[in-house]
Amino acid sequence: MRKNGHRGISVGTILMVCLSVLVMVGTVRVIRYLSGGTDHHLTEQLMTMDFSEVLPERTIDEIPIQQTVAAPRLSAAVPVQATPEPAGGQVHLTFGGTIALETAVRQSGYYSDTRLYDFSEILSLVTDDIRSDFSMAPLENLVVPDAKVSDLIAPDAVMGMLTAGGFDGVALGFGKIYDRGFEALRSTVQSAQNRGLTVFGAYTNEGEAALSSHIRTIGNVKVALLHYTESLSSAGRKCLRKDGNSFAVPLLEQAAQDISIVRSLGAQVVVVSVNWGTAGKAEVTSAQKKLAAGLCAAGADVIIGNGPRRVQTVEWISSERGDGTKCTALCAYSLGCLLSSSTKDSALQSILLHVDITVDEKGSVSVRATYTPTFTWRYKLENLMQYRVLAANGIVPDGMSTDQQKKMATALASVEKRLKGSAAEIESE
């Protein structure tokens, strides 16, 4: 009967192998002695030969474990070359007010014959005012293919409107960004990216959310552009807790730490965009002021607010950092509503904020702000309301009714009154 298990090599066989090795070594030594040679290389080769194939297997318990130390990722002998800081430069940024493609605006861009949407003309009259080294605006809509459109869910063409209007980036972080869960956020982000827009405040993976990806060199200045949402709706918070995608929507509570990190990564200028405040409120709240002071103390140079959908003041704020250093920042609490379906006079007015930043050779930062007041012109065409955003202090377009001209003048006067004596001067036409 055949036995199961491994058959080892007998002790006699091992002894014979050892004797054979000794005989071979001895023979080599005799030959070398007779020939007068002193090279023992061959002997060393024989002495180090591997005879594992003829020796019995050893169990795991018999094999000694050799401790190893992982090699460092960078050898100390290899110098690491730091990226040289830009010597200084200038950058011109433009920020727009809130865009909400609600029902009436959405219907204005629908063409029944093709069943397609086109909103490319809505911002065409302010495109020249929008274009700059980098421009961005907040969008309070989701883009979800095959979902029923509504005040919250807009067709993909809304992103085409932004690019046609001259915007380079879009801030997607707002209270309802996560109301439909991660898939809705992802489709919205992808819609913007497919149009060539840089997305802020909503991310589909940790790589997109990485702070290093939000530092860009513009006009020879390393600028960090960050966007935060003060709070999510109850539905959004519930979905976010369920999904566990904490990277998807940066909340304002983490801004101070992030600012410190981007500074350590070489950012010379930090711009913080934030969705905060109370919808419909023109006065800056004490909570906004407190949060702005905290952002300034953390190291923000420029703070751009949105959310209230009303124009709020622009001012210089001062604070003190942890080390006692005095600091200042430009804060625009809210730029108003660049586009919505609301018929309220206050919802038809907004500003495009232009921020000129200069960094000198020593790294000192100086900021200057101007603004273009905007007005949403509404008129009917084939029983549908049409929308055009234009400069409120610009030329009255052909075909504008007397009533709309009066509303445009009211919008201009209201914005000028709100920003009189503020940190931003009006752009002259």
C-alpha positions as CSV (number, residue, x, y, z in Angstrom):
1,M,0.0,0.0,0.0
2,R,1.4,3.4,-1.0
3,K,1.7,5.9,1.9
4,N,0.6,9.5,1.7
5,G,3.0,12.3,2.5
6,H,6.4,13.6,1.5
7,R,9.3,11.1,1.3
8,G,12.4,12.8,2.7
9,I,16.0,12.0,1.7
10,S,17.8,9.4,4.0
11,V,20.6,10.3,6.3
12,G,22.9,8.1,4.3
13,T,22.3,10.0,1.2
14,I,23.1,13.3,3.0
15,L,26.4,11.8,4.3
16,M,27.4,10.7,0.8
17,V,26.8,14.2,-0.6
18,C,28.9,15.7,2.2
19,L,31.8,13.3,1.6
20,S,31.6,14.0,-2.1
21,V,32.0,17.7,-1.5
22,L,35.0,17.2,0.8
23,V,36.7,15.0,-1.8
24,M,36.2,17.6,-4.5
25,V,37.5,20.4,-2.3
26,G,40.5,18.3,-1.3
27,T,41.3,17.4,-4.9
28,V,41.2,21.1,-6.0
29,R,43.6,22.1,-3.1
30,V,46.0,19.3,-4.1
31,I,46.0,20.4,-7.7
32,R,46.6,24.0,-6.8
33,Y,49.4,23.1,-4.5
34,L,51.1,21.0,-7.1
35,S,50.7,23.8,-9.7
36,G,52.0,26.5,-7.3
37,G,48.8,28.5,-7.7
38,T,47.3,30.6,-4.9
39,D,43.9,31.4,-6.4
40,H,41.2,29.9,-4.3
41,H,38.3,31.3,-6.4
42,L,37.1,27.9,-7.6
43,T,37.2,26.6,-4.1
44,E,35.0,29.5,-2.9
45,Q,32.6,28.8,-5.7
46,L,32.2,25.2,-4.6
47,M,31.9,26.2,-1.0
48,T,29.0,28.5,-1.9
49,M,27.1,26.3,-4.3
50,D,23.4,25.7,-3.6
51,F,22.7,22.1,-2.7
52,S,19.1,22.8,-1.8
53,E,17.8,20.4,-4.4
54,V,19.4,17.4,-2.7
55,L,18.7,18.6,0.9
56,P,15.5,17.8,2.7
57,E,12.7,20.5,2.7
58,R,12.4,22.6,5.8
59,T,9.1,23.5,7.3
60,I,8.0,27.1,7.7
61,D,8.7,26.9,11.4
62,E,12.3,26.0,10.7
63,I,12.9,29.0,8.4
64,P,14.3,32.0,10.2
65,I,12.5,35.3,9.4
66,Q,14.9,38.0,8.2
67,Q,13.8,41.5,9.3
68,T,14.0,44.1,6.5
69,V,13.8,47.9,6.5
70,A,11.9,49.6,3.7
71,A,14.1,51.8,1.5
72,P,13.2,55.5,1.7
73,R,11.2,57.0,-1.1
74,L,13.9,59.5,-1.8
75,S,17.6,58.8,-1.3
76,A,19.4,61.4,0.9
77,A,22.1,61.5,-1.8
78,V,19.6,62.7,-4.4
79,P,18.9,66.5,-4.1
80,V,15.2,67.5,-4.3
81,Q,14.8,70.6,-6.5
82,A,12.2,72.9,-5.2
83,T,9.9,74.7,-7.7
84,P,11.0,78.3,-7.9
85,E,8.5,80.8,-6.7
86,P,7.3,83.3,-9.3
87,A,9.1,86.7,-8.9
88,G,5.8,88.6,-9.0
89,G,3.0,89.5,-11.4
90,Q,-0.5,90.6,-11.9
91,V,-3.8,88.8,-12.3
92,H,-7.3,90.0,-13.3
93,L,-10.2,88.0,-12.0
94,T,-14.0,88.4,-12.5
95,F,-16.7,86.9,-10.4
96,G,-20.4,86.8,-11.2
97,G,-23.5,86.6,-9.1
98,T,-25.7,83.6,-8.6
99,I,-27.2,81.9,-11.6
100,A,-30.4,79.9,-11.2
101,L,-31.9,78.5,-14.3
102,E,-35.5,78.3,-13.0
103,T,-38.6,77.4,-14.9
104,A,-39.4,80.6,-16.8
105,V,-35.7,81.1,-17.9
106,R,-35.5,77.4,-18.9
107,Q,-38.7,77.6,-21.0
108,S,-37.3,80.7,-22.8
109,G,-34.5,78.6,-24.3
110,Y,-36.5,75.6,-25.4
111,Y,-37.1,75.0,-29.1
112,S,-40.0,72.7,-29.8
113,D,-39.1,71.9,-33.4
114,T,-35.8,70.4,-32.3
115,R,-36.7,69.6,-28.7
116,L,-33.4,71.1,-27.7
117,Y,-32.3,74.0,-25.3
118,D,-30.2,76.9,-26.2
119,F,-29.3,79.7,-23.7
120,S,-26.2,81.0,-25.4
121,E,-27.6,84.5,-26.0
122,I,-28.6,85.2,-22.4
123,L,-25.2,86.5,-21.4
124,S,-24.0,87.7,-24.8
125,L,-24.4,91.4,-23.9
126,V,-22.0,91.1,-20.9
127,T,-19.4,88.7,-22.4
128,D,-16.8,91.4,-22.8
129,D,-17.3,92.4,-19.1
130,I,-16.9,88.7,-18.0
131,R,-13.8,87.7,-19.9
132,S,-10.6,88.1,-17.9
133,D,-7.6,86.1,-16.9
134,F,-10.0,83.8,-15.0
135,S,-13.7,84.2,-14.4
136,M,-16.3,82.2,-12.5
137,A,-19.9,82.2,-11.2
138,P,-22.0,80.1,-8.9
139,L,-24.7,77.9,-10.3
140,E,-27.6,76.7,-8.2
141,N,-28.8,73.9,-10.4
142,L,-28.2,70.2,-10.9
143,V,-27.8,68.6,-14.3
144,V,-29.2,65.1,-14.3
145,P,-29.8,63.3,-17.7
146,D,-33.2,61.7,-18.2
147,A,-34.5,63.4,-15.0
148,K,-37.5,65.7,-15.2
149,V,-36.4,69.3,-15.4
150,S,-37.5,71.7,-12.7
151,D,-36.3,74.8,-10.8
152,L,-33.5,72.6,-9.3
153,I,-32.7,70.3,-12.3
154,A,-31.6,72.2,-15.4
155,P,-30.8,70.8,-18.9
156,D,-27.2,70.3,-19.9
157,A,-27.3,73.5,-22.1
158,V,-27.0,75.6,-18.9
159,M,-23.2,74.8,-19.0
160,G,-23.1,75.9,-22.6
161,M,-24.6,79.3,-21.5
162,L,-21.7,79.8,-19.1
163,T,-19.0,79.0,-21.6
164,A,-20.7,81.1,-24.3
165,G,-20.9,84.0,-21.8
166,G,-17.1,83.9,-21.2
167,F,-16.9,82.1,-17.8
168,D,-13.9,79.8,-17.2
169,G,-15.2,78.2,-14.0
170,V,-18.3,77.4,-12.1
171,A,-18.9,77.1,-8.3
172,L,-21.4,74.2,-7.8
173,G,-21.4,74.1,-4.0
174,F,-24.8,75.3,-2.6
175,G,-27.3,74.1,-0.1
176,K,-29.1,71.6,-2.4
177,I,-26.1,70.3,-4.3
178,Y,-26.4,66.9,-2.6
179,D,-30.2,66.6,-2.4
180,R,-30.3,63.9,-5.1
181,G,-27.2,62.1,-3.9
182,F,-23.8,61.5,-5.3
183,E,-24.9,60.4,-8.8
184,A,-26.7,63.7,-9.4
185,L,-23.6,65.6,-8.2
186,R,-21.4,63.6,-10.4
187,S,-23.5,64.1,-13.5
188,T,-23.6,67.9,-12.8
189,V,-19.8,68.0,-12.4
190,Q,-19.2,66.0,-15.6
191,S,-21.6,68.2,-17.5
192,A,-19.5,71.3,-16.6
193,Q,-16.2,69.6,-17.3
194,N,-17.5,68.4,-20.7
195,R,-18.0,72.1,-21.6
196,G,-14.4,72.9,-20.5
197,L,-15.4,74.6,-17.2
198,T,-13.3,74.3,-14.1
199,V,-15.5,73.1,-11.2
200,F,-15.3,74.4,-7.6
201,G,-17.1,73.2,-4.5
202,A,-18.3,69.8,-5.8
203,Y,-16.1,66.8,-6.6
204,T,-16.5,63.3,-7.8
205,N,-13.3,61.9,-6.3
206,E,-10.6,62.7,-3.8
207,G,-8.2,63.6,-6.6
208,E,-10.5,66.4,-7.8
209,A,-10.9,67.6,-4.3
210,A,-7.2,67.7,-3.6
211,L,-6.1,71.2,-2.6
212,S,-3.0,71.1,-4.8
213,S,-5.3,70.9,-7.9
214,H,-6.8,74.3,-7.0
215,I,-3.6,76.2,-7.1
216,R,-2.9,77.6,-10.6
217,T,-0.4,80.1,-12.0
218,I,-2.3,83.1,-13.5
219,G,-0.3,86.1,-14.7
220,N,2.8,84.7,-13.1
221,V,1.0,84.6,-9.7
222,K,0.2,81.4,-7.9
223,V,-3.5,81.7,-7.0
224,A,-5.5,79.2,-4.9
225,L,-9.2,79.3,-5.8
226,L,-11.4,77.6,-3.2
227,H,-15.1,77.3,-2.8
228,Y,-17.2,76.3,0.3
229,T,-20.8,75.7,1.3
230,E,-21.8,77.0,4.7
231,S,-24.5,74.3,5.1
232,L,-26.4,71.6,3.2
233,S,-30.2,71.1,3.3
234,S,-31.5,68.3,5.6
235,A,-32.0,66.1,2.6
236,G,-28.4,66.8,1.4
237,R,-26.9,66.0,4.8
238,K,-28.8,62.8,5.0
239,C,-27.6,61.6,1.6
240,L,-24.0,62.7,2.4
241,R,-24.0,60.7,5.6
242,K,-25.4,57.7,3.9
243,D,-22.9,57.8,1.0
244,G,-19.9,58.7,3.2
245,N,-18.4,60.9,0.4
246,S,-17.0,63.6,2.7
247,F,-14.8,64.9,-0.1
248,A,-17.7,65.7,-2.4
249,V,-18.8,69.0,-0.9
250,P,-16.3,71.1,1.0
251,L,-18.0,72.8,4.0
252,L,-17.0,76.2,5.3
253,E,-15.9,74.7,8.6
254,Q,-12.8,73.2,7.0
255,A,-11.8,76.4,5.2
256,A,-9.3,77.7,7.8
257,Q,-7.3,74.4,7.7
258,D,-7.4,74.3,3.9
259,I,-6.1,77.9,3.6
260,S,-3.1,77.0,5.7
261,I,-2.4,74.0,3.5
262,V,-2.5,75.9,0.2
263,R,-0.2,78.5,1.7
264,S,2.3,75.8,2.6
265,L,2.0,74.5,-1.0
266,G,3.2,77.8,-2.3
267,A,0.0,79.8,-3.0
268,Q,0.8,83.5,-3.0
269,V,-2.8,84.6,-3.2
270,V,-5.9,82.8,-1.7
271,V,-9.4,83.5,-3.0
272,V,-12.3,82.0,-1.1
273,S,-15.7,81.7,-2.7
274,V,-18.5,80.8,-0.3
275,N,-22.2,80.0,-0.4
276,W,-23.6,81.5,2.8
277,G,-26.1,84.0,4.3
278,T,-29.8,84.2,4.2
279,A,-31.7,84.1,0.9
280,G,-33.4,87.4,0.0
281,K,-31.6,89.4,2.7
282,A,-29.7,92.5,1.5
283,E,-28.1,93.3,4.8
284,V,-25.0,91.5,5.9
285,T,-25.7,89.3,8.9
286,S,-23.5,89.1,12.0
287,A,-22.8,85.5,11.2
288,Q,-21.4,86.5,7.8
289,K,-19.2,89.1,9.4
290,K,-17.8,86.6,11.9
291,L,-17.1,84.0,9.3
292,A,-15.4,86.5,7.0
293,A,-13.2,87.6,9.9
294,G,-12.2,84.0,10.5
295,L,-11.4,83.5,6.8
296,C,-9.2,86.7,6.9
297,A,-7.4,85.5,10.0
298,A,-6.8,82.1,8.3
299,G,-5.0,83.8,5.4
300,A,-7.6,84.6,2.7
301,D,-6.8,87.6,0.6
302,V,-10.2,87.8,-1.2
303,I,-13.6,86.5,-0.1
304,I,-16.5,86.3,-2.6
305,G,-19.9,85.5,-1.2
306,N,-23.1,84.3,-2.8
307,G,-26.3,82.7,-1.6
308,P,-28.5,85.7,-0.5
309,R,-29.3,86.5,-4.1
310,R,-29.1,90.2,-3.2
311,V,-26.3,92.7,-3.7
312,Q,-24.5,93.2,-0.4
313,T,-21.6,95.5,0.4
314,V,-18.0,95.1,-0.5
315,E,-15.5,96.1,2.2
316,W,-12.0,95.7,3.6
317,I,-12.0,93.6,6.7
318,S,-9.2,93.4,9.3
319,S,-8.4,90.6,11.6
320,E,-5.6,89.1,13.6
321,R,-3.9,85.8,13.0
322,G,-2.9,83.4,15.7
323,D,0.7,84.8,15.9
324,G,-0.7,88.3,16.5
325,T,0.0,89.4,12.9
326,K,-2.5,92.0,11.5
327,C,-4.1,91.1,8.2
328,T,-6.7,92.5,5.8
329,A,-8.9,91.0,3.1
330,L,-11.3,92.2,0.5
331,C,-14.8,90.8,1.2
332,A,-17.8,91.0,-1.2
333,Y,-20.5,89.5,0.9
334,S,-22.9,88.8,-2.0
335,L,-22.8,89.7,-5.7
336,G,-26.6,89.4,-6.1
337,C,-28.4,87.3,-8.7
338,L,-27.0,87.4,-12.2
339,L,-29.9,85.4,-13.6
340,S,-33.2,83.9,-12.2
341,S,-36.9,83.8,-13.0
342,S,-37.8,86.2,-10.1
343,T,-39.6,89.4,-11.1
344,K,-38.6,91.3,-8.0
345,D,-36.6,94.4,-8.7
346,S,-33.9,93.3,-6.2
347,A,-33.5,90.0,-8.1
348,L,-33.0,91.7,-11.4
349,Q,-29.8,93.5,-10.3
350,S,-26.4,92.1,-9.7
351,I,-22.7,92.9,-10.1
352,L,-19.7,91.5,-11.9
353,L,-16.8,92.0,-9.5
354,H,-13.4,92.6,-11.1
355,V,-10.5,92.0,-8.9
356,D,-7.0,93.1,-9.9
357,I,-4.2,91.5,-7.8
358,T,-0.6,92.5,-7.9
359,V,2.2,90.5,-6.2
360,D,5.6,92.3,-6.0
361,E,9.0,90.7,-6.0
362,K,9.0,90.5,-2.2
363,G,5.7,88.6,-2.2
364,S,3.5,91.5,-1.0
365,V,0.0,91.4,-2.2
366,S,-2.2,94.4,-3.2
367,V,-5.8,94.1,-4.3
368,R,-8.1,96.6,-6.2
369,A,-11.8,96.0,-6.9
370,T,-14.2,97.5,-9.4
371,Y,-17.6,96.3,-10.5
372,T,-20.0,96.3,-13.4
373,P,-23.6,96.7,-12.4
374,T,-25.9,94.3,-14.2
375,F,-29.6,94.2,-15.0
376,T,-31.7,91.3,-16.3
377,W,-33.8,92.5,-19.2
378,R,-37.1,90.7,-19.6
379,Y,-39.3,90.9,-22.7
380,K,-41.8,88.7,-24.5
381,L,-41.3,86.9,-27.8
382,E,-44.0,84.6,-29.2
383,N,-45.7,84.5,-25.8
384,L,-42.5,83.4,-24.0
385,M,-40.5,85.6,-21.7
386,Q,-36.9,86.2,-22.9
387,Y,-34.0,87.1,-20.8
388,R,-30.8,89.1,-21.5
389,V,-28.3,90.2,-18.9
390,L,-26.6,93.6,-19.7
391,A,-24.6,96.3,-18.0
392,A,-27.0,98.5,-16.1
393,N,-24.8,101.6,-16.8
394,G,-24.4,100.7,-20.4
395,I,-26.2,101.7,-23.6
396,V,-29.9,101.0,-23.7
397,P,-30.4,98.2,-26.3
398,D,-32.7,98.6,-29.3
399,G,-36.2,97.4,-28.6
400,M,-36.1,97.9,-24.8
401,S,-39.5,99.1,-23.6
402,T,-39.9,102.2,-21.5
403,D,-40.9,100.1,-18.5
404,Q,-37.8,98.0,-18.8
405,Q,-35.6,101.1,-19.2
406,K,-37.1,102.5,-15.9
407,K,-36.4,99.2,-14.2
408,M,-32.8,99.2,-15.5
409,A,-32.3,102.7,-14.1
410,T,-33.8,101.6,-10.8
411,A,-31.3,98.7,-10.7
412,L,-28.4,100.9,-11.4
413,A,-29.4,103.4,-8.7
414,S,-30.0,100.7,-6.2
415,V,-26.6,99.0,-6.7
416,E,-24.8,102.4,-6.6
417,K,-26.5,103.2,-3.4
418,R,-25.7,99.9,-1.9
419,L,-22.0,100.1,-2.8
420,K,-21.5,103.8,-2.2
421,G,-18.3,104.3,-0.2
422,S,-17.5,100.5,-0.4
423,A,-14.2,98.9,-1.3
424,A,-15.3,98.6,-5.0
425,E,-15.6,101.4,-7.5
426,I,-18.0,101.2,-10.5
427,E,-16.5,100.5,-13.8
428,S,-17.0,103.3,-16.3
429,E,-18.4,102.4,-19.7
